[in-house]
Amino acid sequence: MIEPRLIKDEPEKVRTMLKARKSVVDFDVLAKADADRRAIQVKADALRAEKNAAAEKFGQMKRKGEGETPEARTLMDRMKELDAGLKGLETEQPKAEAAFMAQLLLVPNFPHESVPPGGGEADNKEVKRWHEPRKFDFKPKPHWEVGEALGLIDLNRASKIAGSRFPLFTGRGARLMRGLINFMLDLHTKNHGYTEVSPPVLANLASVTTAAQYPIHDMEMFRTRDPDELYLIPTAEVPLANIHREEILDVGRLPLKYVAYTLSFRREAGSHGKDVRGLIRNHQFDKVELFQYVRPEDGLAALEEMLGHSLAVIEALEIPYRVMALCHAELSLASMKTYDPEAWMPAQDKYREIASVSTCGDFQARRGQIRFRRDVKSKTEMVHTLNGSGLAVGRTFVAILENFQNADGSVTIPERLRPYMDGLDVIRQ
């Protein structure tokens, strides 16, 4: 979350940002909630100070034998009034803080100055393009037709098991998914210096709040029905962002770089009618996630590094792509700068997002109180956090089926992936 002091100290900066980000937050409501909780705190501090002064004075009077004088009794009565006032404020204060926090948790991060301005997807800026798309001498088929014909996926039976927008990979399709996951994990751990972790895929409220998924995406997440109200993670970013929650890290440990493969779950509540066929937009999907904790001064360099790690996977698989820098309105709530690598999908005749790489500055760290200390004499500072796809496995599967399909219905396996497929170079019927 942003620093709360900015609402009072730099209101126009916050107001301008909310407008640029197309935020749902009304600044006037936010500012009033902030003023209300501050007013209660000021009043409580004043009553507490008066009570302490009165108690000290009464103690002095007792020591002088003046504890039963009219003045002492008046002082005692005033102390009782102050006690009652403080108790009332102690009831009001949590409510005021909760009302303020309900607004503050909806406030997005400030975009970095290098982020392109804009109010929608059309304002995103292309910053890189790699590899010319293949020119087919036949009309390329969509991935679901290719995959079902080869027995790699069975979406009808997946729907019977769980409903629409769930995948079922079978035979060599399941092997291809496993191969992609292992290839990505090996690349990031052996070549890019990440530590592999296998985290829970259920997370508590504190964890989804720290990762800035709650409350803004509350309706997008699945949750359990038990009293704990655990959430099924929408991405491994959630557990990775919480490994060091409420910790003070030694600067010598930074950067901390983690990679995790997990299943991820999203309701896709706002996507009715979009990508209803195939594997592009499912409720359950496989993802390899990258995450870093860094010093503030290293955040932007780490973003470029992480983008390179994500692109290294796409290039190794020889999938044509472009990279889009997202504009103000397209950034996620926590992001201050985001790149979206998009893979070429020939059957759709367009690029589609296959990864997303973001720096969140201290936004998540402030929610989770994740700090570091430069030396024993230094004050603590918030770390900066970054997250990125390394990659979305299902969409990579889609890109391979569409880009490497052949006229006879077979699919050529990218060379770097063949060791993970027992040397198989072509999937045939």
Secondary structure, 3 states (H helix, E strand, C coil): CCCCHHHHHCHHHHHHHHHHCCCCCCHHHHHHHHHHHHHHHHHHHHHHHHHHHHHHHHHHHHHCCCCCCHHHHHHHHHHHHHHHHHHHHHHHHHHHHHHHHHHHCCCCCCCCCCCCCCCCHHHCEEEEEECCCCCCCCCCCCHHHHHHHCCCECHHHHHHHHCCCCCCECCHHHHHHHHHHHHHHHHHHHCCCCEEECCCCEECHHHHHHCCCCCCCHHHCCECCCCCCCEECCCCHHHHHCCCCCCEEEHHHCCEEEEEEEEEECCCCCCCCCCCCCCCCCCEEEEEEEEEEECHHHHHHHHHHHHHHHHHHHHHCCCCEEEEECCHHHCCCCCCEEEEEEEEECCCCEEEECCCEEECCCHHHHHHCCEEECCCCCCEEECEEEEEEEEEHHHHHHHHHHHCECCCCCEECCHHHHHHHCCCCEECC
